[in-house]
Amino acid sequence: MSESFFSTDIARHIWETKYRFLSDTETSDQSIDDTWRRIARSLAAVEPDDQAQWEQQFYDILREFRFLPAGRIQAGAGTGRDVTLFNCFVMGNIEDSMDGIFDALKEGALTMQQGGGVGYDFSTLRPHGAPARRTGSVASGPVSFMKIWDSMCATLLSTGARRGAMMATLRCDHPDIEAFIDAKRDQHSLRNFNLSVQISDAFMKAVRDDSTWQLVFPADAIADTDSELVMRTWPGRDNEIECRVLHELPARELWLKLMQATYDYAEPGVLFVDHINKTNNLYYREQISASNPCGEVPLPPYGACNLGSINLTRFVGNPFTDKAAIDTEALISTVATAVRLMDNVISASKFPLASQREQAEGSRRIGLGVTGLGDALIMLGLRYDSAEARQAAANIMQAITHSAYRASIALTEERGPFPFYERDAYLQSAFIKTLPDDIQQGIRDHGIRNSHLLAIAPTGTISLLANNISSGIEPVYDFEYTRRVRESNGNDVEYRLTSYALRQRQAIGEGEELTDAFVRAWDVDPVAHLDMQAAIQPYVDSAISKTINVPENFPFEQFKSLYEQAFDRGLKGCTTFRPNPVTGSVLQTGVTHIHRARHHCCDIDREID
């Protein structure tokens, strides 16, 4: 029965409201075990041979929450419903015309209707007030059009569709960048969007040099002016093009405006777009300027993210003792099976748009990650903000990465490499060159099945499903708190939660006094959050969704350097959260309550899982 796998009421609630398949005409899930069987059977069905064997192997890694496929896989696989198994998509470039804008809106609506979150780069839209070269009309600007997308998302939610999330990005040299940075200062504006600024290397240099920064737009889209012309790359354009300089300002002034907005209301985040493109395994055919809604998978136009997470708490042997250790052999075996399962998702899934199918099948990207790291470190006796914990996390991620790449090479011998594979170019990608010699040689000899294999998602919902383990690579939020979640009828219900590691410790009778390893997210210095993300990033070929928790009283003078430190550590993006009047606050008196009235990018109500 389900109850034998659920040790928390909230886990049962999540399963019943989000992932349980119920049907009047077909066999439905009577227990979570039925859900695992349904997923395993559905994804084994694409195997040409030995389907029963692979169904059992898939079931074995799903059982007891050892491997947690992303939410769309759990909710949709084997149901026969017209839904996608992919959590999120980056949509196509938005053509700067009314037809182009509303075609893009329609594509986003169709994608969200099937359960996918969407990301858009709005940089292609002319800035507010700019006259069009052909019609003479005046542009309303990207932020204005984003409000139409926001309304579309809200309308879909009112029809009973699954909660959608959207990411909007804008270049740091777009003339409307200041309006974009300030867009969510109004607590009622763009609440269905996450916002991230595309930060270039040139902009970071300008900030450090205290030089002037030019805001530009393609000259062929702007009526003639006497302003300076410069050459720039631009989304949707194959080569550098002439752009008109429409405004200049001190780079540090713009940077401080961004940091003040992030301090005041937790957005925008940043995407270090040049680093993303330089380290992209498909650098030779893709130009990336957007990501999925939580930022862990930077994607090209019409790219899709296929996510799943290893539950690290299930691989800690002898927890809370001097012999506590990760069962690396079991971890590696689970990773190999998970790679095959996730590759099968691509073949089994439906797609809202043909262009999305073409991209997914061409690259066969997957995003295998981890969750439960915070609890696992406690069970290993390691304090999250210690050097020892960071080294342990890096060792775990390295083992997962190398196992995943070896498994993908092995799959190639059965199924062939991904269609976009070009051996010599792929082997020259920056990330591939960091892999062990045997992996590089295996790619050289056989190819590889999946262009990308790793991504760290926030996993808020599926971590609750797995009996309230800590999410992603975050530290434990708190040891006891109350959380509100939404029921299927739209009402809120509260659950009293105890952290997974604390419950495990209590179950073995270890006493009331907590060890030094028991540390909460708000006890960790913001820089230590960055350090953990940086320790893991070298082993992740996509990116990491991580929230840098910042205390409400943290001085702005210290805060304003956090994104710069993230850039220096080689991260691909960064998001912070400081309790504030716009997004709400986390009450820390008595039992902690997580409020869900105003959404933040990585909370349970903004994730597509």
N, C-alpha and C positions, 0 to 999 in steps of 0.2 A: 504493500500500500504506500501511497505518497508520504504518509505520516512518518514512516520509518526513515525517510531521507530528509525530512524537514525538522530541524531543531529550533526554528523560529517561526512565529506566526506570520511575519512579514514575507518570509520566503514562500510560504504557501499562498499568500495573497498575490504576490508577483506572478507566480505560476498560473493561478486561476484567472487573473485578469489580463495577462499579457501573452502567455505562451501555450496555455492549454487549448487543444483543438476540440471544439464542440460542434457537432453537426446532428441535425435531425434525421439525415438520410444515410450517413456513413458512420463507420466505427470511429468513435472519438476517444480522447485520452481519459482514462479513468484514474490514472496515477501519473506521477512524473516519470516512472519507469516506462509507461506507454509512450510518453513524449520522446524519451531517448530512443526507444525502439522505432518510432515513426521516423525520426531524423536519420537514424542509421540505415534503415531499410530504403528510404528514399534516395539517399546519397550513394548507397551501394548499388542501386539499380542502374547506374550509368556505367558500371564496370562491365567489360565485355565477357569476363570469365570470373568464376569463383565468387559470385555475388553473396552467397551465404557466408563464406569465410570473411569477406570484407564487412558485411553487416555486423558480424560478431565483433570484429576488431574495432569498428567504429563505436559500437555500443559500449565496449569495454572502456574506451577513453572518455565517453560521455557519462558513464555511470558514476554516481557519487560526486558529480561535478568536477571531475579531474580536468576535463577540457570543456570550455564554455563557448560554443559558437555564438556569434552575435545574434541579436534579437530577431532580425528578419529571418534568419535560418531556423531558429527555434520555433518561431510562430508560423512560418510558411511551408517548410519542407514537408512533403508528403501529404499536404492538405488538398491538393488539386485546385486551390484558389488562384485567381489571377493576380498574383503578387510577385514582386521581385524578392530574391533572397539576399540581395545586396543592400547594405545599410544606407549607403550614401553615394552621391554622384557629384562630380563637378560638371556643370552644364557648359554648353558651347559658348563661344564668344558672342557677345550681344552686338548685333549690327546697329550702328547709330542712325536708325530711322524708325519711324512709327511701326512700320511692318516688322522690322527686325526686333524691336523691343517687345511687341506683343506676341510674336512667334516664340521668343525666348520665354516669356511669361507662360505661354501655353505649355511649352515643353516642361517647365518646372512644375506646373500644376499636374500634368499627367504623371510625372515621376513621383510627386508627393502622394498622389492618389493611390499609388501602388505600394506606398510605405517607405519610399526612399527620401532621405534628406538631400538637400541640394546646396552646392556652393557656386557662387558667381563672382567673376571679376567685372566690376562696373566701370573700369577705367576707360573702356571704349566709348562711353557716352560723353558728349560735349559738356563742358562746364556751364554752370548757371550763367545766363546772360549773354552767352556767346552767340553771335549771329551765324546762321547757316550760310554756306557759300552758295547753295543752289536755290533755296527758297526765301532767304532773308528773314525767316522766323527766328525767334530767340529761344535758346535752349533753357529748359527748366533745371537741368543738372541731374547727376546720378542719384543724389540723395532723395530728390523728389520722386524719381521713378522707383526707388527702393520701397517707398511707401505703398506702391501698388502691389508689389510682391508680398509685403507684410499683410496687406488686406486679403490677398489671395490665400495665404497660409491660414489666416484666422477663419476665413470662410470655409475652407476645407475641414478645419477642425470642428466647425459647427455642424457639419454633416455627419459627424461620427467617425471620420477618418482618423487613423492613428496620428498621434502628435508628431508634427513635422518640425524639423529644425533647418535653418538656412544660415549659410555663411556668405557674407559680402566682404570683398576685398577691394582696395583702391591703392593705386600707386602713390608713393610718397612724393612724386613730382606732378601729380594731377592738380590742376588749378583749384579744384573743389576739395582738396585734402583737409583744409581746416574745417569746412562744414561737415565733412565725414567724421572727423575726430570728435566733433561736438554733437553728433546726431542723436546720441542716446542720453544726453544730459537731461532731457525731458523724460521722466520716468514712464510716460505713456507712449513714447515713440519707438517704433521699430522693435517691439518686444519679441518678435519671432525671429529676429536676426542675431547672429554673432557677428562682430565686426573685427577685421584685422587689416592693419596697414602693411602693404608690401614695402619692406625696408631694403634698399639697395646698399651695396658696399660703398658706392659713391656718396650716398647720403651720410653714411656713418663717418666717412672721411671728412665730409664737409662739416659735420657736427664737431668733430675733434679739432679741425683746423680753424673753427669759428669763421667759416667763409659763407658767402651768399649762396642761396639755393634757388635754382630756377624752376618754376612751375610751367609746364609745357603741354601742348596738345598738337596732334598731327595737323600740319599746315593745310593739307588738302580738304580738311573738314571745317576750316575757319575762314570767314570772309577776310579779304586782304587787309592787313594792317602794316604798320611800319616797324613792327617788333622784330627782334633778332630771330634768325633761324638757326637751329641746332639739329644734329643728327641723333636719333634715339631708336632703340628697338621698341616695338609696340605690340600688344597682343593682337593676334589675327593678321599681322603683317610678316612676310617672310624675311625681309631684310631691314636694315636700318632705314628710317625715313626722315624726311624733313619735318621738324616740329617747330611751332612758334612759341617763343617765350612770352607768356601772358602775364607773369607776375614774378617778382623776386622778393625774397625775405631772408633774414639770417637763419641759417640751418639750425642753430641752437635754439632760436625762438620757436621754430616749429617743433623741435624735439621736446622742449619743455612743455609746450601746449599738449603734446601727446601724453607725456608722463603725468601732467596734472589731471587730464581727463581720466586716465587709468587709475590714478590715486583716488579721484573723487567718485567714480562710478564703475570701476573695474573693466572698462573697455575704452578704446580698442585694444586687442592683442596685437602682436606683430608676427609677420612671416618674413624671415630673412631670405628673400627670394633668390638672390644671387647664389647663396650657399646651397639652397635647395636645388637649383639647376646645375651647379657645378658637381654636386654629389649624386645626381640622379643617374641610376643605372641606364636609363634610356635617354641620356643627354643628347645622343646623336639624332633623335627624331622628335623630341618633345621640348616645348617651352612652357613651363609651369608658372601660373600666376594666381592660383587659387587652391583651396583645399576643401576637404569635407568639413561639415559644420564644427567638429571639435578639434580640427587641426592636425590629426595624427597621420593623414594620408594626403600629401600634396599630389595633385592630379592634373593631367592635361585636359583640354576640352573633351567632354563626354566620358572621362575616366570614372571608374567605379571602385568602391572599397569593399572588400570581402574580408570580414574580420572574425577573429576567434582568439580566445585567451586561455593560456595554461594557468590553472589554479595552483599557485605555488604552495599553498598550505597543505595540499594533499601529498606533497613530496618531502615533507620534513619528517625525518625519522628521529625517534627518541627526543621529542620536544621538551623544552624546559630542563634539560639535563646537560652535563658536560659532554655527552656524546651526541648531542643534537647535530644533525647534518642533513643536507639535501641528498636524496637518493638520485644521483646523477644518471645512473643506468636506466632507471624507470622514467626519468624526465626525458632523456634522449629518445627512448622508444616511443613515448607518447607523442613527442614532437613529430617523429617520422610519420606516424599514422595520421596526425592532425594535418600535415601538409597534403597528404593524399585526399583526405576528406574535403579540405578546402578547395583543392583543385577540382574535385567533383562538383562542388557547388557551382562553379562557373558553367559546367556542362548542364547542370540540372535546372538552373535558374531561368526565369522569364525576365524580360527587360522591357521597361516602358517604351524605349526608343531603339530603333535599329542601329543608330550610331553608337549607343551605349553598348550594345552587344558586340559590335565590331571592335571597339576599344578593349573591352574585357577579354574577348577571345583572342585578340591580337597580342596582348601583353601577358594575359593570365596572371595578373597581379594578385597576390594575397597579402593579408596583413595579420600575421600570427604575432600575438603579444602575450603579456602576462598580467595576472591580477592576483591580489592577495599578498603583494610583497610586504606591506607594512606588518601584517599579522605574522607572515613567515619569518621576518627578521626578529620579531619578539620571541617567537617559538625557538629560534636559534640562539637567543640570548644576546642579540645585537641591537644596540640603540640606533635608531634610524639616521640620526645626524652624525654618526661616527665614521671615521675613515674605514674601520673594519666592515661596517655595514655596506658602505659604498663599494668596497672591493668584493664583498660577497655578492652583491647585486650584479656587478659587472661580470663576475665569473659565471653566474647563473645565465645571464643574457648571452654571454659568449658561447656557452654550451648549447643553448637553444638555437642561436644563429647558425653555428657550424653544422648542427644536426639538420636544420631546415634546409640549408643549401645542399648538403649531401643527399638528403631525401629527394630534393627537386631534380638533382642530376640523375639519380637512380630512376625517377619517373620518366625522364627523357628517353632512357633506353627502351622503355615500353611504348611511349606515346609521342615521342618527338619533342623538339623544343618549341617554345612559344613562337608564333608566326612572325613577330617583329624582331626576332633574334638575328643579329649580325655579329658573328663571332669576334672578329678583330676589334670592332668598335666597342662591343660589350665588355671585352676583357680589359679595355683601357679605361673603363669607368672608375672613378676615384674609390668608390666603396669596394668594388670587386678586387682592386689591387691591395686592399687591406686583409683579404682572406688568406688562410693557409695555402701553401703551395699545392697540396693535394686537391683542394677544392678548385683552384684556378686551373690546374691541369685537367681535372674532370670536366670542367666547362669547355676547355679547349678541345678535348677529345670527343665529348658526347653532346655538348650544348647543355641547356638548362630549361626546365619546363615552365618556370615562373620568373618573370622579369624582376619582381620584388617579392620578398617573403616576410618582412617584419614590420610591425607597427604597434605602438602602445596606445590603446584606446582607453577612455576614461572608465568604462565598464560599470557605471553606477548601478544600473538595473540588474544586470546579470550577476553582479557581486552580491546584491541583496538576495537574489534567487539562490545563490550558493551559501545561504545561511549567514548573510551579513559579514562576509569577509571584507577586508579593506579593498578599496577599488584601485585598479591599475597599479601604478608605482607610487601611489600616495601613501603617506603614513596613516595610521589609524586615526579616524576623525576624532573620536572621543571614546571613552570606555563605557559610558552609559549616557544615553540621550533618548529623546523622543523625536520621531520623524513622522511627518504628515505625507501621505501619498494619496493619489486620486483613485477612487474606485471606478469601475466601468460605467456607473450611472452618473459620474461627474462629481459626486460628493467626495469630501476629504475624510480620511480616517487616520487616527494616530496610533503609532506602535511604539512601545517602549523597547529600546534596543540595548543590547550588551555586546561589546566587541567580541569577535570570534576568538581571538587569542585569550582573552580573559575568561570566556566560557570554558575553553579547553583546559586552562590552568585550574579553574575551579573544579572541573570534572575529575581531575586526578588528585584533588585534595592537596594543593600546594600551599594553602594558607591564604591569609588576607593581605599580607604586605606585598606590594608590587615591587619588582626589581627595577633597576635603572633602565632596562630595555623597554619598559612600558612608557612610551612617549607619544603624545598626541600631535596632530598637525599644527595646532596653534602654539605648541611648545618649541617647534623647530624654527630656527632663525631663517628668514627668507633666503639668505645666501646658501644655507645648507640645503634648501629645496632645490635650488639651481645646481648645486654640486651633485645631488643624486641624479638629476636629469642628465647632467653632463657625463656622469660615470657610465650611463647606459647608452647614450646616443651613439657612440662608436660602433655598437653592435646592432643598430637599427637602420635598415636601408631606406625606410620611409621616414616617419617622424614620431614624436611623442606628444600625447596630450597630457599635460601636467599643469595643475594650478599651483602657483606660488602663493601660499597663504601668508597674508600680511596682517599683523595685529592692527586694530583700529587706531591705536595711539602711536604707531610707527612713524617717525619723523619723515616728512617729505624730502628733506635734504639727503637722507639715506636711501629712501625709496627711489628717487629719480635716476639712480645709477643701475637699477636692476636689469632693465632691458639691455643696457650697454654691456653689463657683465654676461648676460645670456649670449649676446653676440660674440664676445671674446671667448666664451667656452665652446663655441662651435655648434650651438643649438640651432635648430631650423625654425623655431618659433618660441613664443613665450606668452603666457597668460598669467595675470595676477588677480587675486581677490582680496580686497580689504573691505570689511563691513562699512557701509556708508548709507546715507539717507536715500539714495536713488534706487539701489538694487536691494536694499534691506540689510539687516544686520543679523549676526548670529549671537543669540543671547547666551551668556556664559555664567549666569547666576543660577545656582541650583542645577536641575537637570537641563542639559542643553536641548534646545529646539532648533531644528533646521526648518526655516521658513521657505515656503515655495511660492509666495505671492508674486515676487518679481524674479524672473529667471536669470540665471547666470549661465555662461556658455557650457559648462561641464556638469551641471546638476542633472538629477534624474529626469526632470521634465524637458530637458533640451536635447537629450541623447536619443539617437534612433536605435536603441537596443531594448 
